[in-house]
Amino acid sequence: MARILIIAYTNYYQDGRVKRHAEALAERGDHVDLICLAHGPRGLSRGVNIIALPMPRYRGGSNRSYIWSYLRFFVVASLRATRLSRQRPYDVVIVCTMPDAAILCAMGPKLYGAKIVLDVHDTMPELYEDKFKGLLGTLGSRFLRAEERASSWLADLVLAVHEPHRQRLARNGIPARKLRVVLNLPDGRLFRLCRSYGNGLLAKASIKDKSISVYPDGSAPEPEPSAKNSNEFRLVCHGTITVRLGLDLAVRAVGLLRNKIPSIRLHVIGEGDFLPAVKELTVNLGLQQHVTFTPSMPIEQLPAVLAKAAVGIVPNRASSATHLMLPVKLIEYAALG
């Protein structure tokens, strides 16, 4: 049995990738401690010891506030990780980005002999250029590429979410021997896996555990049809609400279709710095009867809500950042049929 620490600047109950990391290791029999932001229950959950730090996640547009929020997390998480390591050293520390510099939180455990895995969820340089335009974005992007290389140098292993992501990290000078791909996939215990196609390619896998059975030829049990409200044509979009993820495009599309499809409804689930602007757009277009908003919810509650929709929407704006993303919600929609 290994002793594993996971450090993530995230809300654990809403972050599917971090949650699956932690629970899969706990199911294997490892001891898993997880340091994250305070949100939801704390303590032992499905074998994972959740250590929630009393601070919120910042989602605004201020550069200074982002840095301050990260620094607070770094200091508190580093102290907690070092104290835990002093009591009983860890075998592995998994640091989940963003930001890449969160790997500094693992330096205490590293001194006590822990191996470090850096799990890069998204590439920060591209995201920064999307969020902050002009000279500020260009200079910030260059700095973040250097930070990405330095953070990866401190790690024993670096994880990417899919192959184009791995190639992008390699182009930035991260040694290929350190890079591995761990796909963003929905939790098979919650989302029924089904046959899915993307760009003409059949997803193939051979996975067997207590709750998932995907066959070598790529086939899987077809999902049971969910009960849909026959009086409306429901669309759904869930996750973080930012400019680059294009939710305003979906709202405008509903505005174009409401006369042709009077029963159309868009259900938005999530939070983010772009949410007020999208709500204002909804009011300005007179779409209050066609677009509804629900706050983020625990992953366990999502499948039942998503299954009520006819169509799942992933309206990302084309950019250097979104080009590298593999949205797990896209695969969740496919898994639900």
C-alpha positions as CSV (number, residue, x, y, z in Angstrom):
1,M,0.0,0.0,0.0
2,A,1.4,3.4,-1.1
3,R,1.0,6.6,0.8
4,I,-0.1,9.3,-1.7
5,L,-0.8,13.0,-1.3
6,I,-2.8,14.9,-4.0
7,I,-2.6,18.8,-4.0
8,A,-5.2,20.6,-6.2
9,Y,-6.3,24.2,-6.3
10,T,-9.9,23.1,-7.0
11,N,-13.2,22.2,-5.6
12,Y,-12.9,18.5,-5.2
13,Y,-16.6,17.5,-5.5
14,Q,-16.8,19.4,-8.9
15,D,-13.5,18.3,-10.4
16,G,-14.0,14.9,-12.1
17,R,-10.3,14.3,-13.0
18,V,-9.0,15.0,-9.5
19,K,-11.8,13.0,-7.9
20,R,-11.2,9.9,-10.1
21,H,-7.4,10.1,-9.4
22,A,-8.1,10.0,-5.7
23,E,-10.8,7.4,-5.6
24,A,-9.1,5.1,-8.1
25,L,-6.0,5.1,-5.8
26,A,-8.1,4.6,-2.7
27,E,-10.0,1.7,-4.3
28,R,-6.6,0.1,-5.2
29,G,-5.8,0.1,-1.4
30,D,-3.5,3.1,-1.2
31,H,-3.7,5.7,1.6
32,V,-4.8,8.9,-0.1
33,D,-4.7,12.4,1.5
34,L,-6.0,15.3,-0.6
35,I,-5.4,19.0,0.0
36,C,-7.8,21.2,-1.9
37,L,-10.1,24.3,-1.6
38,A,-12.9,24.2,0.9
39,H,-16.2,23.1,-0.8
40,G,-18.5,20.4,0.4
41,P,-17.9,17.8,3.1
42,R,-14.4,17.3,4.6
43,G,-12.8,14.2,6.1
44,L,-13.1,10.7,4.8
45,S,-15.0,10.1,1.6
46,R,-14.8,6.9,-0.4
47,G,-11.5,6.2,1.2
48,V,-10.0,9.6,0.4
49,N,-9.1,11.9,3.3
50,I,-10.1,15.4,2.2
51,I,-8.2,18.2,3.8
52,A,-10.1,21.3,2.6
53,L,-8.4,24.7,3.1
54,P,-10.6,27.6,4.2
55,M,-10.4,29.7,1.1
56,P,-12.6,30.1,-2.1
57,R,-11.5,29.7,-5.7
58,Y,-11.0,33.0,-7.5
59,R,-12.7,33.2,-10.9
60,G,-12.6,37.0,-11.6
61,G,-10.7,39.0,-14.2
62,S,-8.0,40.6,-12.0
63,N,-4.4,39.6,-12.5
64,R,-3.5,40.7,-9.0
65,S,-6.3,38.8,-7.3
66,Y,-5.4,35.6,-9.2
67,I,-1.8,35.8,-8.0
68,W,-2.9,36.6,-4.4
69,S,-5.3,33.6,-4.4
70,Y,-2.6,31.3,-5.7
71,L,0.0,32.5,-3.2
72,R,-2.3,32.0,-0.3
73,F,-3.0,28.5,-1.4
74,F,0.7,27.8,-2.0
75,V,1.7,28.9,1.5
76,V,-1.0,27.1,3.4
77,A,-0.9,23.9,1.3
78,S,3.0,23.8,1.5
79,L,2.9,24.0,5.3
80,R,0.2,21.4,5.6
81,A,2.0,19.0,3.1
82,T,5.3,19.4,4.9
83,R,3.8,18.8,8.3
84,L,2.0,15.6,7.1
85,S,5.3,14.4,5.5
86,R,7.2,15.0,8.7
87,Q,4.8,12.8,10.6
88,R,4.9,10.0,8.0
89,P,6.6,10.4,4.5
90,Y,4.6,10.0,1.3
91,D,5.6,7.7,-1.6
92,V,4.1,10.0,-4.2
93,V,2.7,13.5,-4.4
94,I,0.4,14.3,-7.3
95,V,0.1,18.1,-8.0
96,C,-2.8,19.1,-10.2
97,T,-2.7,22.3,-12.2
98,M,-3.6,25.1,-12.6
99,P,-1.2,26.8,-11.8
100,D,1.9,24.8,-12.8
101,A,3.8,26.5,-10.0
102,A,1.6,24.6,-7.5
103,I,4.4,22.0,-7.7
104,L,6.2,24.2,-5.2
105,C,3.7,22.9,-2.6
106,A,5.3,19.5,-3.0
107,M,8.9,20.5,-2.2
108,G,8.5,19.7,1.5
109,P,7.3,16.1,0.8
110,K,10.1,15.8,-1.8
111,L,12.7,16.5,0.8
112,Y,11.3,13.5,2.8
113,G,11.7,11.2,-0.3
114,A,8.4,11.5,-2.2
115,K,8.3,11.2,-6.0
116,I,6.4,14.1,-7.7
117,V,3.8,13.8,-10.5
118,L,2.6,17.0,-12.2
119,D,-0.8,16.6,-13.7
120,V,-1.2,19.4,-16.3
121,H,-5.0,19.8,-16.8
122,D,-4.7,22.8,-19.1
123,T,-1.8,24.8,-20.7
124,M,-1.6,28.1,-18.9
125,P,0.3,30.2,-21.5
126,E,-2.5,29.8,-24.1
127,L,-5.2,30.4,-21.5
128,Y,-3.4,33.6,-20.3
129,E,-3.2,34.9,-23.9
130,D,-6.9,34.3,-24.3
131,K,-7.8,36.1,-21.1
132,F,-5.4,39.0,-21.3
133,K,-4.9,40.5,-24.7
134,G,-2.1,42.6,-26.2
135,L,1.4,43.1,-24.8
136,L,0.3,41.9,-21.3
137,G,-0.9,38.6,-22.7
138,T,2.2,38.1,-24.8
139,L,4.7,38.8,-22.0
140,G,2.6,36.8,-19.5
141,S,2.5,33.8,-21.9
142,R,6.3,33.8,-22.3
143,F,6.8,33.9,-18.6
144,L,4.2,31.1,-18.1
145,R,6.0,28.9,-20.7
146,A,9.2,29.3,-18.7
147,E,7.3,28.5,-15.5
148,E,5.8,25.4,-17.2
149,R,9.4,24.1,-18.0
150,A,10.7,24.9,-14.5
151,S,7.7,23.2,-12.9
152,S,8.1,20.1,-15.1
153,W,11.9,20.0,-14.3
154,L,10.9,19.6,-10.6
155,A,8.6,16.7,-11.4
156,D,9.5,13.0,-11.9
157,L,6.5,12.5,-14.2
158,V,4.2,14.9,-16.2
159,L,0.7,13.9,-17.2
160,A,-1.2,15.3,-20.2
161,V,-4.9,14.9,-21.0
162,H,-4.5,13.7,-24.6
163,E,-2.0,13.3,-27.4
164,P,-2.1,16.8,-28.9
165,H,-1.6,18.2,-25.3
166,R,1.4,15.9,-24.8
167,Q,2.9,17.1,-28.1
168,R,2.4,20.7,-27.1
169,L,4.2,20.1,-23.8
170,A,7.1,18.4,-25.6
171,R,7.4,21.4,-27.9
172,N,8.0,23.6,-24.9
173,G,11.1,21.5,-24.0
174,I,9.6,19.0,-21.5
175,P,11.5,15.7,-21.9
176,A,9.5,13.0,-23.7
177,R,10.7,10.5,-21.1
178,K,8.7,12.4,-18.5
179,L,5.5,12.7,-20.4
180,R,2.5,10.4,-20.2
181,V,-1.1,10.7,-21.4
182,V,-4.1,10.1,-19.0
183,L,-7.3,10.9,-20.9
184,N,-10.1,13.0,-19.5
185,L,-12.9,10.5,-19.3
186,P,-16.2,10.5,-17.4
187,D,-16.6,8.3,-14.4
188,G,-17.9,5.0,-15.7
189,R,-19.7,4.4,-12.4
190,L,-21.9,7.5,-13.1
191,F,-22.0,7.8,-16.9
192,R,-23.0,4.8,-18.9
193,L,-20.3,4.3,-21.5
194,C,-21.6,3.8,-25.0
195,R,-20.4,3.5,-28.6
196,S,-19.2,6.9,-29.6
197,Y,-17.6,8.4,-32.8
198,G,-15.5,11.4,-33.2
199,N,-14.1,12.6,-36.5
200,G,-14.9,9.1,-37.9
201,L,-12.8,7.4,-35.2
202,L,-14.3,4.7,-33.0
203,A,-13.1,5.0,-29.5
204,K,-11.5,1.7,-28.6
205,A,-10.6,0.4,-25.1
206,S,-10.4,-2.7,-23.1
207,I,-11.3,-1.9,-19.5
208,K,-12.8,-4.1,-16.9
209,D,-13.6,-3.3,-13.3
210,K,-16.5,-3.7,-11.0
211,S,-18.5,-1.0,-12.8
212,I,-17.2,-0.7,-16.4
213,S,-17.1,-3.1,-19.3
214,V,-15.8,-1.8,-22.6
215,Y,-15.0,-4.4,-25.2
216,P,-11.8,-4.6,-27.3
217,D,-13.6,-3.7,-30.5
218,G,-14.7,-0.4,-29.0
219,S,-18.3,-1.5,-28.4
220,A,-20.1,-1.1,-25.1
221,P,-23.6,-1.5,-23.7
222,E,-26.0,1.0,-25.3
223,P,-27.3,3.5,-22.8
224,E,-30.9,3.2,-21.7
225,P,-33.1,5.9,-23.1
226,S,-33.7,8.6,-20.5
227,A,-37.1,10.2,-19.8
228,K,-37.3,13.4,-21.7
229,N,-39.9,16.1,-21.3
230,S,-42.0,15.8,-24.5
231,N,-43.2,19.4,-24.1
232,E,-39.8,21.0,-24.7
233,F,-36.7,20.6,-26.8
234,R,-34.0,20.8,-24.1
235,L,-30.3,21.7,-24.7
236,V,-27.7,21.6,-21.9
237,C,-24.3,23.0,-21.3
238,H,-22.4,22.6,-18.0
239,G,-19.0,23.5,-16.6
240,T,-16.9,26.6,-16.1
241,I,-18.4,29.7,-17.7
242,T,-15.7,31.9,-19.3
243,V,-15.5,33.9,-22.5
244,R,-13.3,31.3,-24.3
245,L,-15.9,28.5,-23.7
246,G,-18.5,30.5,-25.8
247,L,-21.7,30.1,-23.8
248,D,-22.9,33.5,-25.2
249,L,-22.8,31.9,-28.7
250,A,-25.2,29.2,-27.5
251,V,-27.5,31.8,-26.0
252,R,-27.6,33.8,-29.2
253,A,-28.3,30.6,-31.2
254,V,-31.3,30.0,-29.0
255,G,-32.5,33.5,-29.8
256,L,-32.3,32.7,-33.5
257,L,-34.2,29.5,-33.1
258,R,-37.0,30.4,-30.6
259,N,-39.5,31.3,-33.3
260,K,-38.8,28.2,-35.4
261,I,-38.7,25.9,-32.3
262,P,-40.9,27.6,-29.6
263,S,-40.3,24.7,-27.2
264,I,-36.5,25.2,-27.2
265,R,-34.9,25.5,-23.7
266,L,-31.2,25.8,-22.8
267,H,-30.2,24.7,-19.3
268,V,-26.9,26.1,-18.2
269,I,-25.2,24.5,-15.2
270,G,-22.1,26.1,-13.8
271,E,-20.3,29.2,-12.5
272,G,-17.5,31.5,-13.7
273,D,-16.4,35.1,-14.3
274,F,-18.5,35.3,-17.6
275,L,-21.8,34.2,-15.9
276,P,-23.1,37.8,-15.2
277,A,-22.5,38.8,-18.8
278,V,-24.3,35.8,-20.1
279,K,-27.3,36.4,-17.8
280,E,-27.4,40.0,-19.0
281,L,-27.3,38.9,-22.6
282,T,-30.2,36.5,-21.9
283,V,-32.3,39.4,-20.5
284,N,-31.4,41.8,-23.3
285,L,-32.5,39.2,-25.9
286,G,-35.7,38.5,-24.0
287,L,-34.8,34.8,-23.5
288,Q,-35.7,34.4,-19.8
289,Q,-38.3,31.7,-20.7
290,H,-35.8,29.9,-22.9
291,V,-32.6,29.9,-20.9
292,T,-32.3,28.8,-17.3
293,F,-29.2,28.9,-15.0
294,T,-28.3,26.4,-12.2
295,P,-25.2,26.6,-10.0
296,S,-22.5,24.0,-10.1
297,M,-23.4,20.7,-8.5
298,P,-21.5,17.6,-7.3
299,I,-20.6,15.2,-10.1
300,E,-22.8,12.5,-8.7
301,Q,-25.9,14.6,-9.4
302,L,-25.0,15.5,-13.0
303,P,-25.9,12.4,-15.0
304,A,-29.6,12.5,-13.9
305,V,-29.8,16.2,-14.8
306,L,-28.0,15.9,-18.1
307,A,-30.0,12.8,-19.2
308,K,-33.1,15.0,-19.4
309,A,-31.7,16.9,-22.3
310,A,-31.9,16.0,-26.0
311,V,-28.6,17.8,-27.0
312,G,-25.4,18.6,-25.2
313,I,-23.7,21.8,-26.3
314,V,-19.9,22.5,-26.3
315,P,-19.7,26.0,-27.9
316,N,-16.0,26.7,-27.4
317,R,-14.5,29.7,-29.3
318,A,-11.7,28.7,-31.6
319,S,-8.3,29.7,-30.1
320,S,-4.9,28.3,-29.3
321,A,-6.2,27.4,-25.8
322,T,-9.4,25.6,-26.8
323,H,-7.7,23.8,-29.7
324,L,-5.7,21.9,-27.0
325,M,-8.7,21.0,-24.8
326,L,-10.5,17.7,-24.6
327,P,-13.7,18.8,-22.7
328,V,-14.8,16.0,-20.5
329,K,-18.4,17.3,-20.9
330,L,-18.2,16.4,-24.6
331,I,-17.5,12.7,-23.7
332,E,-20.1,12.8,-20.9
333,Y,-22.8,13.8,-23.5
334,A,-21.7,11.1,-25.8
335,A,-21.7,8.5,-23.0
336,L,-25.3,9.5,-22.2
337,G,-26.3,9.1,-25.8
